[in-house]
Amino acid sequence: MKVANPEVTLDEEGQGFPDEARDTAMIGWNLVATVHGDDGNQYWFNTGAMSMAQGWGNIDFWQMCVRSGKGQVVQPSGSMHKVTDFPQGIATDHHVRPRGALIVTRSSGHVTIEMETIRIVCKPDGTWHYTVEDKKSGISGEWVHTGNGFPGWYGKETPQTYTPHVISYGYIWPGTVEGTLTVQGREVAIRGAGQRERYISVDACPAEVGAWHDWLWFHFDELSGNLDEMKISKHKDMSLYLNDEKLYFPAGDFQINHHDWAYSPAIGAFVPTRYQVTAETEAGVLEFTASAVGSYTPSTVGESPDSPTTLLDWERIDGTFTYSDGRIRRLTNGLGGTLIRQWKPYPETLIGGAQFKPLSVPRI
């Protein structure tokens, strides 16, 4: 989305519910990251703190999940479909409290978001400083997310209206992640990349964001950005920032091609496990490929929603950028991932081996 000024202000970092908020409004400060530890392992994690209006129960909550170890896509005996075999992450409980538990404090130099043992300090230099601790799960850490260039806005002066009941302000901002992460007593120093989201929803309806929604982020040494495509409303938004040239492109055109679809037992639906992406801007064309090695589905154990939301963890991204003058630049240290929303085409049936019997659970 093109905006008059892509810079982020502290007022926007601390924005609460908008005046036009409806019963199903929500606000959030979220992060998804992929990092390398000094123990030689790669880690994927996501965390966030959110406040939800009356239609969601007037609650505040925070949660975090950490994944390590690479999964794979397998072809089970007796099945005509491939299946994802992704390792389970270590997650905190959903810390749910009545509205008011999440506190936003503003000052001239920073904005602080706190709830129980998660603390996020937003500073005007484009950094978010995290402190997280959950003794029960053994997850804790301190790290800094530094936004690269400018974020991709999906609502600033005016909200983005995807559908009549999916309306929001906010941004998604790829950048670097550096600090420490502790999982079940093992502390590691981490470095990598992640995408943070400042989310301000006027109205949020899970049923209307289905059909297909891809929300990709990518970060290389040379450039970073994000792609946002919702099939049902035909929205396509993107942003790209070139580091050396200090050029920001808030719009362009892109194609996301999905390959190697596999059944995900976590959501009872098929997901693409290999991506091929092309994004075009005035400066040139970005092309990259990535494959999923893990996933995270933010739902309660035992649920199999008809419109699931899933994070796909990518191990790495391989890509090139071809400038408009013909120069080709091979990109380095590519990290990223995607969030997908979908309507399940087979909500009650899986064709395959008996070990993949459909779950019998309530629908949401």
Secondary structure, DSSP 8 states (H G I E B T S, - for coil): ---S-----HHHHT--S-TT--TT-EEEEEEEEEEEETTS-EEEEEEEEEEE-GGGTSEEEEEEEEEES--EEE--TT-SS-EEE----EE---EEEETTSSEEEE-SS-EEEEETTEEEEE-TTSEEEEEEEETTTTEEEEEEEEE-S--EEEEEEEEEEEETTEEEEEEEEEEEEEEEEEETTEEEEEEEEEEEEEEEEEE--GGGG-S-EEEEEEE-SSEEEEEEEETTTTEEEEEEEETTTTEEES--EEEEEEEEEEEETTTTEEEEEEEEEEEE-SSEEEEEEEEEEEEE--S-TT---SS-EEEEEEEEEEEEEEETTS-EEE--SBEEEEEEE---S-SS---S-GGG--------
